[in-house]
Structure formats: C-alpha cells, structure tokens
Amino acid sequence: MPFKVFVARKIPEAGISLLKKAGLKVEVNNNEHKILSKKELLKKIKGKDALLSLLTDKVDKEVLSSKNLKIVANYAVGFDNINLQEATKKNIIITNTPGVLTQTVAEHTFALMMAAARRIAEADKFTRQGKYKAWGPLLFLG
C-alpha cells in the first residue's frame, strides 16, 4: 500500500511531481489561498501517513493524534506552529526547510531599500492617479 501524503495547500507543481515520482499517493488542497480549519485539516489527514504543512497550519496535539501520521514536513523555515513535545511522544518525525530563504530575504531587503531610496511606491501612486504631467528637476528626487 503506497504511503499517503496530504499537502495542506497548493505548492509548486515540481514539489508535487517529486512526491508522486517517489511512488507516494498525494492529495493536495488545491486552493492556494484557503487555510484549512482544524476540522477540515483533521478530516483530510485521516488515514494519511504524512502531512506537508505550512506555517499557517496549527499542528497541535489533536492533529498529531491522527492514527496513521508518521511525519509532518513543514513547508517553512520555522516550526513554532508544531507541538514538538507531542510529536516526540508519538514518535512522529518533524522536518522543516532551514536556510532556504536566506538569499531571497537579502534580495528582497535590498529591493525595498532601493524602492525607498528612489521613492518608487510614491512615484507609482502619483503616476496612477494621473498627476504626472512632465519631467521636473525636483520631481521625486531620491
């Protein structure tokens, strides 16, 4: 019988494909904007061996009490949404993805600094409101 996985929210197809290629039976909450309620999550993980959770999913004692659950793979750097003590008691493996956002956060920070220094958001709003008429030597100096 194949290992059954529930993915709490839609993730990039490449990740789903990897799970399927490994021979796992995968069910996905395909609504990428829908955070499942606890009741919905409990229903979906019933009979599943694995949960691929997101940081928005509260993986508490009740969730970890799901009969077949063996692993919770958190699609996040952190894991404060998971009751580690309870997982340890139940011998459920917990994983996360440390370090995957280091470069992305640095790039985003740099982009925000440039946007602030060059007044990008302010100039965008000004232009969208139809206020831009012509270039001016003092217009949006950054």
C-alpha positions as CSV (number, residue, x, y, z in Angstrom):
1,M,0.0,0.0,0.0
2,P,1.5,3.4,-1.0
3,F,2.5,6.0,1.5
4,K,-0.3,8.6,1.7
5,V,0.5,12.3,1.9
6,F,-1.7,15.3,2.4
7,V,-0.4,18.7,1.2
8,A,-2.2,21.4,3.2
9,R,-2.0,24.0,0.4
10,K,-1.1,24.1,-3.2
11,I,2.7,24.3,-3.7
12,P,4.8,24.5,-6.9
13,E,4.0,21.5,-9.2
14,A,7.7,20.5,-9.2
15,G,7.3,19.5,-5.5
16,I,4.1,17.5,-6.1
17,S,5.7,15.8,-9.0
18,L,8.7,14.7,-6.9
19,L,6.4,13.2,-4.3
20,K,4.4,11.3,-7.0
21,K,7.6,10.1,-8.7
22,A,8.7,8.6,-5.4
23,G,5.6,6.5,-5.5
24,L,3.6,8.4,-2.9
25,K,-0.2,8.8,-3.1
26,V,-0.6,12.6,-2.9
27,E,-3.7,14.6,-2.1
28,V,-3.4,18.4,-2.3
29,N,-5.6,21.2,-1.0
30,N,-5.5,22.9,-4.4
31,N,-6.9,26.3,-3.2
32,E,-3.6,28.1,-2.5
33,H,-5.4,30.8,-0.6
34,K,-7.5,28.6,1.6
35,I,-6.1,27.9,5.1
36,L,-8.0,24.8,6.3
37,S,-9.8,25.0,9.5
38,K,-8.7,22.5,12.2
39,K,-11.8,20.4,11.4
40,E,-11.1,20.4,7.7
41,L,-7.4,19.5,8.3
42,L,-8.3,16.6,10.7
43,K,-10.7,15.3,8.0
44,K,-8.1,15.5,5.3
45,I,-5.3,13.8,7.2
46,K,-7.4,10.9,8.4
47,G,-5.7,7.8,7.1
48,K,-2.7,9.7,5.8
49,D,0.9,8.8,6.7
50,A,2.3,12.3,6.1
51,L,1.3,15.9,6.3
52,L,3.1,18.6,4.3
53,S,2.1,21.6,6.4
54,L,2.6,25.3,6.1
55,L,3.5,27.8,8.8
56,T,-0.2,28.8,8.8
57,D,-1.3,25.3,9.9
58,K,-1.5,24.7,13.6
59,V,-0.2,21.2,14.1
60,D,-1.2,20.6,17.7
61,K,-1.9,17.6,19.9
62,E,-5.2,16.9,18.2
63,V,-3.7,16.9,14.7
64,L,-0.7,14.8,15.8
65,S,-3.2,12.3,17.2
66,S,-4.2,11.3,13.7
67,K,-3.9,7.5,13.7
68,N,-1.5,6.9,10.8
69,L,0.5,10.0,10.9
70,K,4.3,9.3,10.8
71,I,5.8,12.6,9.6
72,V,5.0,16.2,9.3
73,A,7.1,18.1,6.8
74,N,6.7,21.8,7.4
75,Y,7.0,23.9,4.2
76,A,8.6,26.7,6.2
77,V,11.9,27.7,7.8
78,G,10.3,27.7,11.3
79,F,8.4,25.1,13.2
80,D,6.7,27.1,16.0
81,N,3.3,26.0,14.5
82,I,4.0,22.4,15.5
83,N,3.8,20.9,19.0
84,L,7.2,19.3,19.1
85,Q,6.7,17.7,22.5
86,E,3.6,15.9,21.4
87,A,5.3,14.8,18.2
88,T,8.2,13.4,20.2
89,K,5.8,11.5,22.5
90,K,4.1,10.0,19.4
91,N,7.4,9.3,17.5
92,I,6.3,11.5,14.6
93,I,9.1,12.9,12.6
94,I,9.1,16.7,12.1
95,T,11.0,18.4,9.3
96,N,11.4,22.0,8.1
97,T,13.4,23.8,5.5
98,P,16.1,25.9,7.2
99,G,18.2,28.2,5.2
100,V,16.1,28.2,2.0
101,L,15.1,31.8,2.3
102,T,18.4,33.4,3.2
103,Q,19.2,34.8,-0.3
104,T,15.6,35.6,-1.0
105,V,15.2,37.7,2.1
106,A,18.5,39.5,1.4
107,E,17.4,40.3,-2.2
108,H,14.0,41.5,-1.0
109,T,15.6,43.7,1.6
110,F,17.9,45.3,-1.0
111,A,14.9,45.8,-3.3
112,L,12.9,47.5,-0.6
113,M,15.9,49.8,0.3
114,M,16.2,50.8,-3.4
115,A,12.5,51.4,-3.7
116,A,12.5,53.6,-0.6
117,A,15.6,55.5,-1.7
118,R,14.2,56.1,-5.1
119,R,10.6,56.7,-3.9
120,I,9.2,54.1,-6.2
121,A,5.9,53.4,-4.4
122,E,5.3,57.2,-4.1
123,A,6.0,57.8,-7.7
124,D,3.9,54.9,-8.8
125,K,0.9,56.1,-6.9
126,F,1.5,59.7,-8.2
127,T,1.5,58.4,-11.8
128,R,-1.5,56.1,-11.4
129,Q,-3.5,59.0,-10.0
130,G,-2.8,60.9,-13.3
131,K,-0.8,63.5,-11.6
132,Y,2.3,63.1,-13.7
133,K,2.3,65.8,-16.5
134,A,6.0,66.2,-17.3
135,W,9.5,65.7,-16.0
136,G,10.8,68.2,-13.5
137,P,14.2,68.7,-12.0
138,L,12.8,68.4,-8.4
139,L,10.2,65.7,-9.1
140,F,10.7,62.7,-6.9
141,L,14.4,63.2,-6.1
142,G,15.7,60.2,-4.3
